[in-house]
Amino acid sequence: MKYDKTKLGYGKSSIICNDGECSIESYVDILGIEIDFVGTADITPTLPDGWIMQGNKNKMLLIGLQGSPIKNQKLFTYEGSFTIKKVIVANNEAKRIVCNIEKVNPTWTEQNWSMDIEADQWDNFKSKVKKGKATQTKYNLPDYKLPKVDKTKIKKTKRRTTSSRVSSGGSGGY
């Protein structure tokens, strides 16, 4: 069987980040998530046992290591502000499935309000995507008890490449 990265697997999911929490909703089992983002946030995973999170300043990976899938799960909490640019979600067959990034930023045109009614709940109108402040992206990861790598025992080797030069021996004219 030939792998076709353009063919999607069975299933659909949604990523929702709102008020300091980011979660996934799906009706199929999920075993891997890759999130590309911009912004700065202090991120703390809330994953179940058997799942790990790793990340850098603009990408995070969430991986189920023991074959324990998730469906509807809070993924992490955050302080700061970031925008998700792209998400790749893999089902339990390691096939990419559709993932919607749900915007929860209310806008004035989407609000159902009237000037005739007194509004005392101004929190309903402000952005809930931004939560707190962060100057750089930081991960508060637990100890996953993974084996440690002794970097002093890793040999640095130079790779040799060879190329064959063939000369026609002629003048190069036609």
C-alpha positions in Angstrom: 0.0 0.0 0.0 1.4 3.4 -1.0 1.1 6.3 1.5 -0.7 9.3 0.1 -0.3 12.4 2.3 -3.1 14.3 0.4 -5.7 11.7 1.2 -7.4 12.4 4.6 -8.3 9.7 7.1 -11.7 9.1 8.6 -12.7 11.7 11.2 -13.0 15.4 12.1 -11.8 17.4 15.0 -11.8 21.0 16.4 -9.2 22.9 18.4 -10.6 25.5 20.7 -8.5 28.0 22.6 -10.4 30.3 24.9 -9.8 32.1 28.2 -6.5 30.4 29.0 -7.4 26.9 28.0 -6.9 24.9 24.7 -8.8 21.7 24.0 -9.6 19.3 21.2 -13.0 17.9 20.4 -13.4 14.9 18.1 -15.7 11.9 17.5 -12.7 9.7 16.5 -9.7 8.5 18.5 -6.7 10.9 18.2 -3.1 9.8 18.7 -1.1 12.9 17.6 -1.4 16.6 17.2 1.0 19.2 15.7 0.2 22.9 16.3 2.0 25.7 14.5 1.5 29.1 16.1 2.8 32.7 16.5 2.9 34.7 19.7 4.2 34.2 23.2 2.7 32.1 25.9 3.5 30.3 29.1 2.1 26.8 28.3 1.3 24.0 30.8 0.1 20.6 29.5 -3.0 19.0 30.9 -2.7 15.7 29.0 -3.6 12.3 30.3 -1.1 9.6 31.2 0.7 8.2 28.2 0.8 11.5 26.4 3.7 14.0 26.1 4.2 17.5 24.8 7.3 19.0 23.3 7.6 22.4 21.7 9.7 25.4 20.6 8.8 29.0 20.0 6.3 28.4 17.2 5.5 24.6 17.1 4.2 22.1 19.6 3.8 18.4 19.3 1.4 16.3 21.5 1.9 12.6 21.1 0.2 9.6 22.6 3.1 7.1 23.4 1.2 4.1 24.8 -1.6 3.8 22.2 -4.0 5.6 24.5 -6.2 7.8 22.3 -8.1 10.9 23.2 -11.3 12.4 21.9 -12.5 15.3 23.9 -9.6 16.6 26.0 -8.2 19.7 27.5 -4.7 19.9 26.0 -3.0 22.7 27.9 -3.5 25.9 29.8 -1.7 29.1 28.8 -0.9 32.6 29.9 -0.2 35.1 27.1 -1.4 35.5 23.6 -0.9 33.3 20.5 -2.6 32.6 17.2 -2.8 29.1 15.8 -1.7 29.1 12.2 -2.0 25.4 11.3 -2.9 22.1 13.0 -2.3 18.6 11.9 -4.2 15.9 13.8 -3.7 12.1 13.3 -6.3 9.5 14.1 -5.5 6.0 15.6 -4.5 4.8 12.1 -1.8 7.5 11.9 -3.8 9.2 9.1 -4.3 13.0 9.0 -7.9 14.1 9.7 -9.7 17.4 9.2 -9.2 19.8 12.0 -11.0 23.1 12.4 -9.5 25.9 14.4 -12.4 27.5 16.2 -12.3 31.3 16.7 -13.8 32.4 20.0 -13.0 36.1 19.6 -16.4 37.8 19.8 -16.8 40.8 17.4 -19.4 43.6 17.7 -21.2 42.5 14.6 -21.7 39.0 16.0 -23.1 40.1 19.4 -26.8 39.9 20.0 -27.5 43.0 21.9 -29.8 46.0 22.0 -29.4 49.6 23.1 -32.8 49.3 24.9 -31.4 46.8 27.4 -28.9 47.7 30.1 -25.7 45.5 29.8 -23.7 44.9 33.0 -21.8 42.0 31.6 -19.0 43.7 29.7 -16.9 40.5 29.9 -19.1 39.1 27.2 -17.7 41.7 24.7 -14.0 41.4 25.3 -11.5 39.0 23.7 -11.1 35.7 25.6 -8.2 34.5 23.5 -5.6 36.6 25.3 -5.0 35.5 28.9 -2.4 37.2 31.0 1.1 38.2 29.7 4.1 36.4 28.5 7.3 37.8 27.1 8.5 34.6 25.4 7.1 31.1 24.8 7.8 28.8 27.7 6.7 25.2 28.4 6.1 24.0 32.0 6.6 20.3 31.2 6.5 17.5 33.7 9.2 14.9 34.0 8.1 12.2 31.4 10.7 9.8 32.8 12.2 9.2 29.4 15.7 7.8 29.1 18.5 10.3 29.3 21.0 10.7 26.5 24.6 11.0 27.4 25.7 13.5 24.8 29.4 13.0 25.6 29.2 9.5 24.1 27.8 10.6 20.8 30.5 10.5 18.2 30.8 13.4 15.8 31.6 12.1 12.4 32.3 13.9 9.2 30.4 12.7 6.3 32.3 12.1 3.2 30.7 12.6 -0.1 32.1 11.4 -3.4 31.3 12.7 -6.8 32.5 11.3 -10.1 33.9 13.8 -12.5 33.8 12.7 -16.0 35.7 14.5 -18.7 34.8 14.1 -22.3 38.4 14.8 -23.2 37.3 16.7 -26.3 37.2 20.4 -27.1 33.6 20.7 -26.3 32.8 21.9 -29.7 30.1 20.7 -32.0 
